[in-house]
């Protein structure tokens, strides 16, 4: 599976699990009700879906230009850090506003979520590639359009 179809399947599966995990985390760390936490989780998931598509498109374009093909542990770590790092800028203000907590408290909550999702992103991507195969960008071929 390659191109746009691969990205859609990846993001859909990733976010399906992420919404449940984020709702639970926000309930525990921010003391929010399940209804309030689930709205924040769905909103953060929407932000993450858009960022995921943008980031993975940029990452695969960069990856296709590399002389060394494949996805080493170092490359997977760089991918996870880049993706999660970008989310911090979007989600801290969102959490502070919706959960009615300070930016500092939202940052602390988001740090816990980032640490968890760094591991989750790494393991999910590894499992996804094992199940669906590597994208063309990591195989030495050119990425396909759709």
Backbone as CSV, one residue per row, in Angstrom:
resi,resn,N_x,N_y,N_z,CA_x,CA_y,CA_z,C_x,C_y,C_z
1,UNK,0.853,-1.173,0.000,0.000,0.000,0.000,0.898,1.235,0.000
2,UNK,0.601,2.177,-0.884,1.444,3.354,-1.035,0.601,4.621,-1.178
3,UNK,1.285,5.743,-1.184,0.687,7.031,-1.499,-0.401,7.479,-0.541
4,UNK,-1.403,8.140,-1.105,-2.475,8.732,-0.317,-3.251,7.680,0.472
5,UNK,-3.508,6.528,-0.121,-4.238,5.468,0.583,-3.484,5.060,1.850
6,UNK,-2.175,4.908,1.756,-1.354,4.542,2.914,-1.478,5.601,4.009
7,UNK,-1.396,6.863,3.620,-1.480,7.955,4.594,-2.840,7.976,5.289
8,UNK,-3.910,7.772,4.533,-5.253,7.796,5.108,-5.444,6.639,6.089
9,UNK,-5.004,5.440,5.717,-5.130,4.287,6.613,-4.286,4.511,7.875
10,UNK,-3.057,4.980,7.694,-2.159,5.229,8.824,-2.798,6.210,9.806
11,UNK,-3.214,7.370,9.298,-3.751,8.424,10.162,-5.044,7.963,10.837
12,UNK,-5.909,7.285,10.086,-7.187,6.830,10.653,-6.983,5.865,11.810
13,UNK,-6.135,4.866,11.607,-5.877,3.898,12.675,-5.176,4.550,13.864
14,UNK,-4.179,5.373,13.572,-3.422,6.050,14.623,-4.358,6.879,15.498
15,UNK,-5.210,7.687,14.879,-6.068,8.592,15.630,-7.223,7.880,16.330
16,UNK,-7.684,6.801,15.781,-8.732,6.030,16.443,-8.273,5.615,17.845
17,UNK,-7.071,5.061,17.920,-6.513,4.678,19.219,-6.172,5.909,20.048
18,UNK,-5.687,6.953,19.392,-5.242,8.155,20.098,-6.371,8.859,20.842
19,UNK,-7.566,8.920,20.257,-8.680,9.603,20.918,-9.016,8.937,22.252
20,UNK,-9.081,7.624,22.256,-9.368,6.914,23.509,-8.289,7.117,24.545
21,UNK,-7.047,7.042,24.113,-5.923,7.214,25.039,-5.846,8.644,25.568
22,UNK,-6.090,9.620,24.702,-6.026,11.019,25.119,-7.175,11.371,26.061
23,UNK,-8.365,10.876,25.787,-9.504,11.130,26.679,-9.189,10.647,28.089
24,UNK,-8.696,9.441,28.180,-8.352,8.871,29.492,-7.269,9.693,30.183
25,UNK,-6.241,10.074,29.422,-5.136,10.856,29.985,-5.620,12.211,30.488
26,UNK,-6.445,12.902,29.699,-6.946,14.217,30.122,-7.854,14.115,31.340
27,UNK,-8.621,13.063,31.431,-9.461,12.858,32.613,-8.587,12.708,33.856
28,UNK,-7.517,11.936,33.729,-6.654,11.679,34.880,-5.764,12.866,35.232
29,UNK,-5.133,13.483,34.234,-4.145,14.535,34.511,-4.755,15.912,34.725
30,UNK,-5.841,16.226,34.010,-6.429,17.560,34.133,-7.668,17.558,35.016
31,UNK,-8.083,16.380,35.472,-9.253,16.297,36.326,-10.539,16.677,35.608
32,UNK,-10.595,16.463,34.313,-11.769,16.818,33.527,-12.779,15.682,33.515
33,UNK,-14.025,16.052,33.249,-15.057,15.030,33.075,-14.791,14.290,31.768
34,UNK,-15.392,13.120,31.626,-15.169,12.360,30.403,-15.707,13.108,29.187
35,UNK,-16.832,13.807,29.327,-17.393,14.561,28.202,-16.470,15.706,27.799
36,UNK,-15.973,16.451,28.771,-15.080,17.574,28.499,-13.754,17.076,27.927
37,UNK,-13.223,16.026,28.502,-11.950,15.467,28.030,-12.091,14.886,26.627
38,UNK,-13.226,14.264,26.336,-13.385,13.660,25.010,-13.486,14.718,23.917
39,UNK,-14.102,15.866,24.212,-14.140,16.959,23.230,-12.719,17.461,22.967
40,UNK,-11.935,17.629,24.027,-10.537,18.058,23.860,-9.748,17.006,23.085
41,UNK,-10.034,15.739,23.335,-9.331,14.659,22.632,-9.676,14.653,21.149
42,UNK,-10.943,14.841,20.820,-11.347,14.879,19.413,-10.755,16.114,18.725
43,UNK,-10.760,17.258,19.410,-10.163,18.471,18.842,-8.664,18.278,18.618
44,UNK,-7.992,17.694,19.613,-6.546,17.472,19.449,-6.284,16.436,18.365
45,UNK,-7.186,15.480,18.221,-7.057,14.493,17.162,-7.191,15.149,15.789
46,UNK,-8.117,16.083,15.673,-8.292,16.799,14.399,-7.033,17.578,14.043
47,UNK,-6.478,18.282,15.034,-5.217,18.994,14.815,-4.130,17.996,14.420
48,UNK,-4.077,16.872,15.118,-3.051,15.865,14.844,-3.200,15.252,13.455
49,UNK,-4.437,15.062,12.990,-4.655,14.503,11.651,-4.082,15.432,10.587
50,UNK,-4.383,16.707,10.717,-3.869,17.674,9.741,-2.342,17.720,9.809
51,UNK,-1.800,17.805,11.022,-0.346,17.851,11.202,0.300,16.552,10.717
52,UNK,-0.317,15.412,10.999,0.209,14.123,10.581,0.355,14.072,9.066
53,UNK,-0.674,14.491,8.345,-0.615,14.472,6.884,0.484,15.382,6.369
54,UNK,0.556,16.601,6.907,1.584,17.557,6.487,2.973,17.038,6.844
55,UNK,3.154,16.632,8.100,4.474,16.194,8.551,4.951,14.950,7.805
56,UNK,4.074,13.941,7.668,4.495,12.721,6.983,4.801,12.963,5.512
57,UNK,4.085,13.873,4.863,4.397,14.225,3.474,5.783,14.856,3.388
58,UNK,6.082,15.776,4.306,7.411,16.402,4.318,8.493,15.383,4.665
59,UNK,8.222,14.530,5.649,9.207,13.538,6.074,9.523,12.571,4.938
60,UNK,8.499,12.081,4.253,8.728,11.140,3.156,9.432,11.800,1.979
61,UNK,9.165,13.079,1.721,9.885,13.798,0.663,11.367,13.906,1.030
62,UNK,11.650,14.216,2.292,13.042,14.268,2.756,13.671,12.882,2.674
63,UNK,12.925,11.876,3.146,13.419,10.498,3.191,13.762,9.988,1.789
64,UNK,12.964,10.338,0.805,13.205,9.882,-0.572,14.507,10.427,-1.128
65,UNK,14.975,11.566,-0.617,16.233,12.174,-1.091,17.469,11.627,-0.381
66,UNK,17.285,10.796,0.646,18.423,10.279,1.400,19.086,9.134,0.644
67,UNK,20.400,9.039,0.757,21.118,7.955,0.076,20.922,6.626,0.786
68,UNK,20.783,6.657,2.101,20.545,5.430,2.865,19.042,5.205,2.941
69,UNK,18.608,4.050,2.459,17.176,3.736,2.453,16.824,2.884,3.665
70,UNK,15.536,2.717,3.910,15.079,1.956,5.058,14.774,2.883,6.216
71,UNK,14.270,2.300,7.270,13.927,3.089,8.459,14.645,2.523,9.672
72,UNK,15.786,3.121,9.936,16.585,2.721,11.094,15.905,3.216,12.368
73,UNK,16.398,2.761,13.492,15.880,3.233,14.773,16.084,4.745,14.880
74,UNK,17.238,5.237,14.456,17.507,6.680,14.523,16.508,7.462,13.676
75,UNK,16.201,6.972,12.483,15.250,7.657,11.612,13.846,7.611,12.222
76,UNK,13.482,6.497,12.826,12.174,6.393,13.467,12.078,7.323,14.684
77,UNK,13.155,7.455,15.436,13.179,8.366,16.577,13.049,9.811,16.092
78,UNK,13.771,10.160,15.027,13.682,11.513,14.465,12.253,11.801,13.999
79,UNK,11.619,10.813,13.386,10.245,10.961,12.926,9.312,11.220,14.105
80,UNK,9.424,10.410,15.148,8.545,10.550,16.318,8.751,11.889,17.011
81,UNK,9.993,12.319,17.183,10.285,13.594,17.837,9.768,14.762,16.999
82,UNK,9.987,14.710,15.702,9.516,15.782,14.822,8.010,15.924,14.847
83,UNK,7.330,14.792,14.759,5.867,14.828,14.755,5.337,15.347,16.087
84,UNK,5.770,14.765,17.181,5.256,15.161,18.496,5.667,16.578,18.859
85,UNK,6.881,16.978,18.479,7.325,18.347,18.759,6.431,19.387,18.111
86,UNK,5.992,19.107,16.890,5.097,20.034,16.202,3.743,20.162,16.877
87,UNK,3.282,19.086,17.468,1.975,19.128,18.135,1.971,20.007,19.387
88,UNK,3.089,20.097,20.067,3.139,20.885,21.307,2.690,22.328,21.047
89,UNK,3.174,22.913,19.964,2.839,24.306,19.653,1.347,24.506,19.427
90,UNK,0.673,23.496,18.924,-0.761,23.595,18.664,-1.612,23.231,19.872
91,UNK,-1.200,22.211,20.608,-2.080,21.644,21.628,-2.036,22.330,22.985
92,UNK,-0.919,22.902,23.366,-0.859,23.561,24.676,-1.909,24.676,24.783
93,UNK,-1.976,25.596,23.825,-3.023,26.627,23.934,-4.443,26.042,23.874
94,UNK,-4.642,25.020,23.057,-5.958,24.380,22.964,-6.369,23.773,24.302
95,UNK,-5.476,23.029,24.929,-5.781,22.410,26.222,-6.025,23.464,27.298
96,UNK,-5.198,24.506,27.318,-5.367,25.558,28.333,-6.742,26.206,28.206
97,UNK,-7.139,26.522,26.992,-8.422,27.180,26.766,-9.594,26.247,27.089
98,UNK,-9.611,25.064,26.507,-10.771,24.185,26.645,-10.896,23.597,28.050
99,UNK,-9.788,23.226,28.646,-9.825,22.608,29.970,-9.801,23.646,31.090
100,UNK,-9.705,24.925,30.722,-9.695,26.041,31.667,-8.600,25.872,32.707
101,UNK,-7.399,25.640,32.206,-6.210,25.537,33.046,-5.186,26.526,32.517
102,UNK,-4.154,26.780,33.302,-3.135,27.733,32.864,-2.299,27.134,31.731
103,UNK,-1.590,28.001,31.020,-0.691,27.514,29.965,0.362,26.584,30.552
104,UNK,0.830,26.907,31.753,1.817,26.053,32.402,1.243,24.669,32.702
105,UNK,0.037,24.639,33.275,-0.606,23.347,33.549,-0.860,22.580,32.250
106,UNK,-1.288,23.284,31.209,-1.518,22.644,29.909,-0.207,22.098,29.342
107,UNK,0.869,22.846,29.558,2.184,22.391,29.100,2.591,21.113,29.831
108,UNK,2.387,21.066,31.134,2.725,19.865,31.923,1.867,18.680,31.468
109,UNK,0.562,18.905,31.299,-0.320,17.842,30.802,0.172,17.370,29.435
110,UNK,0.477,18.328,28.569,0.929,17.984,27.221,2.271,17.256,27.245
111,UNK,3.148,17.608,28.193,4.427,16.886,28.297,4.198,15.402,28.592
112,UNK,3.265,15.112,29.502,2.943,13.713,29.788,2.393,13.025,28.539
113,UNK,1.534,13.740,27.834,0.958,13.185,26.606,2.046,12.994,25.549
114,UNK,2.947,13.963,25.424,4.041,13.859,24.442,4.926,12.653,24.743
115,UNK,5.306,12.485,25.997,6.152,11.347,26.360,5.456,10.042,26.002
116,UNK,4.184,9.948,26.352,3.435,8.745,26.005,3.366,8.567,24.495
117,UNK,3.031,9.633,23.770,2.857,9.518,22.323,4.162,9.368,21.561
118,UNK,5.279,9.797,22.132,6.570,9.494,21.495,6.751,7.975,21.382
119,UNK,6.478,7.303,22.474,6.583,5.841,22.479,5.498,5.233,21.593
120,UNK,4.277,5.730,21.729,3.161,5.221,20.929,3.423,5.403,19.427
121,UNK,3.879,6.592,19.022,4.163,6.864,17.603,5.226,5.918,17.078
122,UNK,6.285,5.741,17.844,7.369,4.840,17.434,6.844,3.420,17.252
123,UNK,6.141,2.908,18.248,5.644,1.526,18.195,4.546,1.350,17.151
124,UNK,3.655,2.344,17.035,2.595,2.247,16.034,3.192,2.232,14.627
125,UNK,4.144,3.131,14.351,4.771,3.182,13.020,5.512,1.893,12.708
126,UNK,6.195,1.351,13.687,6.904,0.091,13.502,5.920,-1.028,13.170
127,UNK,4.853,-1.126,13.941,3.842,-2.163,13.684,3.164,-1.940,12.334
128,UNK,2.831,-0.706,12.013,2.171,-0.396,10.743,3.045,-0.820,9.562
129,UNK,4.339,-0.483,9.627,5.258,-0.864,8.548,5.422,-2.375,8.445
130,UNK,5.402,-3.059,9.565,5.506,-4.527,9.541,4.260,-5.159,8.929
131,UNK,3.103,-4.592,9.219,1.837,-5.136,8.706,1.627,-4.748,7.235
132,UNK,1.847,-3.488,6.894,1.534,-2.983,5.556,2.754,-2.812,4.653
133,UNK,3.962,-3.030,5.179,5.184,-2.849,4.390,5.654,-1.406,4.425
134,UNK,6.905,-1.210,4.028,7.483,0.128,4.012,6.927,0.943,2.851
135,UNK,6.879,2.273,3.023,6.474,3.112,1.893,7.583,3.121,0.840
136,UNK,7.237,3.512,-0.371,8.214,3.558,-1.463,9.420,4.419,-1.096
137,UNK,9.209,5.486,-0.321,10.304,6.385,0.047,11.389,5.681,0.843
138,UNK,11.023,4.634,1.574,11.999,3.890,2.386,12.525,2.661,1.655
139,UNK,11.982,2.369,0.475,12.392,1.205,-0.297,13.353,1.547,-1.418
140,UNK,13.582,2.802,-1.657,14.456,3.190,-2.752,13.678,3.555,-3.997
141,UNK,12.378,3.317,-4.000,11.535,3.717,-5.122,11.009,5.111,-4.895
142,UNK,10.374,5.667,-5.887,9.779,6.993,-5.751,8.377,6.847,-5.145
143,UNK,8.005,7.745,-4.235,6.660,7.689,-3.687,5.632,7.834,-4.797
144,UNK,4.540,7.082,-4.692,3.486,7.143,-5.689,2.447,8.157,-5.257
145,UNK,1.762,8.734,-6.239,0.791,9.804,-5.967,-0.411,9.296,-5.171
146,UNK,-1.117,8.317,-5.650,-2.304,7.871,-4.907,-2.620,6.426,-5.169
